Amino acid sequence: MAEDLTAPAGVDEEFQDSGYAPELRRTLGGFAVFAISFAFISVAVGVFATYGDVLTTAGPVGIWLWIVAAIGQTLIALVVAQFAARIALSGSSYQWASRLAGPKIGWFFGWLSFWYLAIAVVAMDNALASQAFMPLVGMAENEDTARVITLVILVVQAVLVIASTRLLGLFTSAAVAVELAIVAVLVIGLGAVMIFTGSGDLDNLASRGVAEGAADYWAIGGGVMAAMVMGLTTLVGFDSAANLAEEAKDPFRSVPRAIVASVVAAAVVGLIFLIVLTIAIKDVTTVSAGGSPVAAIIRDQLGPFAERVLLACIAFAMFGAGMVVMAACSRQVFAMARDQRFPAHRLMRRVNPATQTPVPATLLILAVGVVLMVALPGDALIELIIASTILPALIYGGIVVLYLGVRKRLEHKEGGFSLGRYELPVAVAALIWVCFALFVLVTPDEATVPTLIVGGLIVVGALYFAVMMVRNRAVLDHEPGADEFAPREP
């Protein structure tokens, strides 16, 4: 019996009212939608990449800041879910702002989201090449080799993303299963070894390690604030499910649930993983000095074979996360292009009739990755990647402000996701958190250049925006289907 790939009748009816013709295929079920957001967050990958920074800036005790970041990011996810439950269109924040605050404001949401996602693809794949794949196969550290491998990974991901949205869903679901298995096996395995051998040390959970005595430990931009970056840079991307809402079978229900569930699940899984890893450290000073502390802890406790299995699983999870980011970015481009609000929009809005995926938009993301890998020297690439960590905080802050401004105009769908009487306090708390998160991200001295890069992207966007206004002002005055999202009279 063939699988039903259609959406509920009400969903298709509302989509038609949005002013667009259906071009993308609805193949993503509830778990696949959750997997897209969870794979983007990729908690095991995030911990693998940032745990060493926590050890060197705040010491092992810095892991408890994960809880603070998790609570704050969950507040944002609850606000994002409020929009996703009402406007289920590719482009997420671009669509929400365009229809509720005006196309001009929506355009800047889309522009920042595009660059965040495009840079994130390169960052994820370059980390996969240098930190997971090369050590796994025994290659020596070499930046040029890592860049070549990154280009190969980008090409393979682009082919798979173009081939089928259903294939993307299956692949990301498998990546999530592998990632959860990594954490479960390591938590159980490390726990068992520590219990039977007595090699664990609970005192690590309160230790400052190599950061003990640091003069700037509690200072602005100091060790504690730097350690918080682990949660801020890992627990992001939960809104990626909203970028593929037009390919979900029941988006008004599955997408908001996936957004909230993914960040909560990642927060819980990540905290358990961090606690077990930290207890398992035999020598804090030695592990802190290593380039890959998570792998070193696994090797010390479980042996070199377990370390290689970990690297293989991390590589697979990273590959799946990269696919999700590329797919989300291509849908962002497609959503803006069909409204004539993206460069080369006639080309970028095209959807392949066989695969029903936006091929030119996906190839654009590949092209951006190739240019960044080939043209940018090492230091410039690192600064750009650091800059990309500021962009999601800006975008989330804009979403929260938008929600506070339009919440009274939002239609409440029967049975849909809603915070009810808690919507205002949650949104206000989320706004306070975003302001704090931005402060944490931009205050360190090393954040000066990345902050200037973000400012440069905004200036470039403003210039292109001005060109659009001169050439075709009507494009930025047109709001297809905007009246459909106004509250209905009782």
Buried (B, 14 or more C-beta within 10 A) or exposed (E): EEEEEEBEEEBEEBBEEBBBEEBBBBBBBBBBBBBBBBBBBBBBBBBBBBBBBBBBBBBBBBBBBBBBBBEBBBBBBBBBBBBBBBBBBBBBBBBBBBBBBBBBBBBBBBBBBBBBBBBBBBBBBBBBBBBBBBBBEEBEEEEEBBBEBBBEBBEBBBEBBBBBBBBBBBBBBBBBBBBBEBBEBBBEBBBEBBEEEEBBBEEBBEBBBBBEEBEBBEEEBBBBBBBBBBBBBBBBBBBBBBBBBBBBBBBBBBBBBBBBBBBBBBBEBBBBBBBBBBBBBBEBEEBBBBEBBBBBBBBBBBEEEBBBBBBBBBBBBBBBBBBBBBBBBBBBBBBBBBBBBBEEBEBBBBBBEEBBBBBBBBBBBBBBBBEBBEEBEEEEBBBBBBBBBBBBBBBBBBBBBBBBEBBEEBEBBEEBBBBEEEBEEBBEBBBEBBEBBBEBBBBBEEBEBBBEBBEEBBEEBEEBBEEBEEEEEEBBEBBBBBEBBEEEEE
